[in-house]
Amino acid sequence: MRKTTAKAPVNIALVKYWGKKDEENIIPHNDSVSLSLSALWTETTIERNPKGKLEMRINGEPVDDHTMKRVQRVLKHFDTELKTPLLITSTNNVPTAAGLASSASGFAALAKAADGFFDTKMDIQRLAGVARQGSGSACRSLLGGFVHWAKDGRIERLFENTTDLAMVIVLIDRRRKPLSSTEAMARSVKTSPYYETWVKKADKDTVALKDALKSGDHEAIGEITESNALAMHATTITATPPFSFLTDRSMRVIDLVRRERDKNHFAYATMDAGPNVKILTRKKETDHLITVLKKAGFDDFIVSGIDSEGTVIINA
């Protein structure tokens, strides 16, 4: 019996994707750049289901109706009428819906596994379009390293003149966030008076970050990363009604990062649609940062290097 398993890394955006200009094809308002992480991933296996129906489980639990609809949107690109009974089992080591891009890696793995199972041999740009049907930023998890997702939907791996960057993820809250990324994006796009300014900044940040990656300018990479994240979150607190994913503990970590930087440690914060803070740093700085964070009362961390492979078939 045919069985295909794919493994996809989580990607964390350094220049954020925040808002869709094309809801059907999931095309973003602005360019974004992400970093694929080696320590966080999803593995998804697709096989024929002897029960004669489509079933999916994530970490042993059946998916909800909303997730299944997104899964079906992806699968229809391989099996138009969804006639093939499939059993899809997905496991990940990422807290779900906590702002750690679990859905991005999940749908990248699903699209790649389906491509292998149905032997469709899609090129990377077509596969990116399919993965986006589940989660927009899933297309970035298809590639390793630093990945540019352009406003026209295309993805590309960026050349980087750096090999020693790492990320320390400070887990403030592993629980599911109360407001989904999709809802939060839509509210920001529709109601924040700062949104158009944000889009212009994100596009400029993308150009500047690509240049910084080429030259290996770590400080510029870090400064762009932190500035872009704060600008994205400015659209949430200026939306109607206003909201924020960041908690008091999130802000304490951000302040701590700045204080360490003032002491000449390489550390820059970035935050997505959730309270957890990611710290871009150098590999040699990770132990120091964790020591400082522990002294400040934080005790839940994930440390990751850069994933170089992107999404791959690991069993077929």
N, C-alpha and C positions, 0 to 999 in steps of 0.2 A: 504494500500500500504506500503510495506517495506521501511523503512527509517533508516539509520544508521549514527550517528554522532560521530566523534572521536575528542579528543582534545590532542594536542602535544605541549610540551614545546620547546622553543629555547634552543640549547645547545651552549656554548662557549668553545672552546678548550683551555685547559691550556697547553697541549702538542699538537702541531698542526698536522693535516692531511694535507699533501702537496705533492700530486703526486700519480698517479696510476701505479701499475706494471701490472695490468690486467684490460684493458679497458672494456672488455665485462662483467666481473663479478664485476667490481669496487672494486678491492682489492688494498689496499694502499701499498706504499713502506715501510712505517714505522708505528709503533704503535702510538696511540694517546690516550689522556685522556681528557674528557670534563666535564663540569659542567652544569647541566640542571637548567634553570632559571624559577622562578615562575611567574615573571611579564610579560614575553613575550611568546606568544603562537599562535597557529593556530587551528581553529575549521573547520572541513570539514564534510559535509553531502553528502551522496550518496543515491539517490533514482531513481526509474524508471522514464524515461523521456517520457511523453505522446507524444512528438514530434517524437519519434521513432529514435533518433540519440544520439550520444555522445556529450554532451555539458559540458563545465566547465567555471565557473566564479570565479575570485578572487577579493574580496571586490567589487563585483558588476560589474566588467569588464571582458569581454571575454578574455581568455588566447591567447597568440600568438602561432604560429605554432610550434616553438621550444619547448615551454612548453608543448603543447599538445602531442608532440612525446614522451616526457619524461613520461607524464601521461599514455600514451598508453603502454609504456614499463612496467610500474608497473601493470596496469590492466590486461595485458596478462597472468600474473601469476594466475589470478583468473578466467578469461574468455578468453580462449586461442585465439579464433577468434574474440573477441570483438563484439559478436552478441547481447549482452544485451544493449538496449538503456538506457543510464544513464544521469542523471542530477547531476552534482557535483558542489556544492557551497562551497566556502572556504572563511573564513574571518580570518584576523589576525591583530594584533596590532603592527606589525613589519614593518619598512620601507623596501620595497622590493629591493633586489639586492644592498644593501648599506653596505654589509659586516657584517650583523647582523644575519646571518644564518636563514633567512626567508624560504629558500627552504628546509633546513633540517627539520624544524618543519612541513612545508607543506607536504612533502612527507612521513614523519612518520605518520601524521594524515591520509593521503590518504591510505596508506597501511593498517593501523589499521581499518579504516572505511570499506575498501573493504573486509578485512578479516571477519568483522562482517556481512556485507551485503550479501556476498556469502556463509557465514557460513563454511569457510574452516578450521577454528581452527588450524592455523599454529602455530608451536612452535616458541619461540622467535628468535632462530637462523635462521630459515627459513624466518621468517618475516623480520629480519634484512637484509637478502640477497635481498629480494624483495624491501624494502624501498631504498636500495642503488642504485637500478636501476634508481631512480629519482634523488637522490642526495646522494653522498657517505656518508656524515656525518649525513644523516637522521637516520641511524641505531642507532646512539648514543642518539637521542631524544626519542627512544622507552623506555628507562629506566630513572629513576629519579636519583638524586644525582650525584656522580662522576662515569663516565662510561669509561671503557677501551675498545677501538676498536683495536683488535690485527691484526697483519699482515696476519693472515690466514682468516680474515673476521669475526671472532667470537666477540661477545660483552659480557661484564660482568659488573655488578654494583660492585663498589669497596667499601669495608668497610672504613669508615672514622671516625676518633676519633676527630671530630670537628662538631659543630652545629651553630657556630656564624659567619660564613663567609657570605659575601654579595658582590654584584657587583654594581658599579656605572658606567653606560654607558654614556660617553660624546659624544653627537651627534654633530659631526663636520659638516656633510653634509648628509642630508636625501635622496639626489637624487641617482638615479641609477648610479652605477660606470661605467666608460667608457670601462673597460676591465673586462670580466667575470672571475670568479674563475677558470673555466675549462681551458680557454685559458691561463691564467696566470700560472697555475700549469704546463701545458704542456710545455710552454716556459722555465720555470725554470728547469724542469726535463731534457729537451733536451740540454740546452745551458749553464746553470750555472756551472762553474768549482767547485763551492762550494757545489753542490747538494749532492754528496756522503757523504761528511763530515756532512751535515745537517741530513741525514738519520741516520747515526751512533749516532749523538748527540740526536736526537729525541728518539731513542730506549733506550739510557742510561737515558735520562730524564724521560721516562715512568717508568722505574724501580725505580729511585730515588723518583719520585712523589708518587708512590704507597707506598713506605716505609714511606714517610713523612705524608701521609694521615693516615696510621695506627698508627703512633706515635703521631699524632696531632701537628707536628712541623710546625706552621704557617709560620715562616720565611723561612723555606726550601721550602714550597709550593709556597710562593710568589716569591722567587728567581728563582726557576725553571720556573715558569710561565713567568716571564718577560724575562729571558734569552732565553727561547725557542722561544718566539715571535720575538725577535730581530734577532735570527739566521734564522728563516724562511724568514724574510724580507731581509736578506742579500742575499738570493738566487735570489731575484727579481732585486736588483740593480747590481748584477753580471751576469745577463742573457744577451742574445744578441737578439734584442736590449734591453738595460736596462730599467727598469720601476720601479715605486714605487706607492703604494696606499696611502702612508703617505704624508700629506700636512704640510705646515709650522705650521698650528694650531695644527695638530696632534703632532708634535714635541714639541710644547709649553706645551701641556698637559703632555707629557712624562717627560719633564724637571721639571714641577711643581710637579709631583708625586715623583720624586727623591728628590726634595727639602723638601717635607713633610716627606719623610722617614728619611731624615737626622735629622729631628726634632722629631724623634721617633714615628711618626704616621705610622700605618700599611697600606701601600699602594703600590701596584705593578701593572704595566701597562701590558696589552696584546692587540694586534691588529691583526685583521684578514684581509681578502682581501677587504679592504675598509679603509676610513680615520678615522672612528670613533674609539675612544679609550675606552677600558674597564678597569676599575680599580678594582682589587681584594682587598677587605678590610674586616674589621669587621663591623658588624651591627652598633655598637656604634660609629664608625668613619664616617658614611655616611654623617651626617649633617655637620660635620666639613669640609669634603672634598668639599661638594657642596658650602659651604660658601667661601672657598678659591678659588674655580673655578669661582664663580660669580664675585669675586673681580678682577679676572684675565680677565674677559670679556666673559666668557662662560655662556650660559643661557639655554641650551637644554639638559636635563638629563633624564635617566631612572634608577631607583634604584630597585634592585631585590634581593630577597633571593633565597634560593635553592628549586627547585621543587623536591618533594620526590616521586611522583607517576609515572612519565614518561607518555607515551601515553596511554590514557584510552578511552573506549567507554562511552559516556555520555548520549546517547539516542539511542534506537534500537527498 
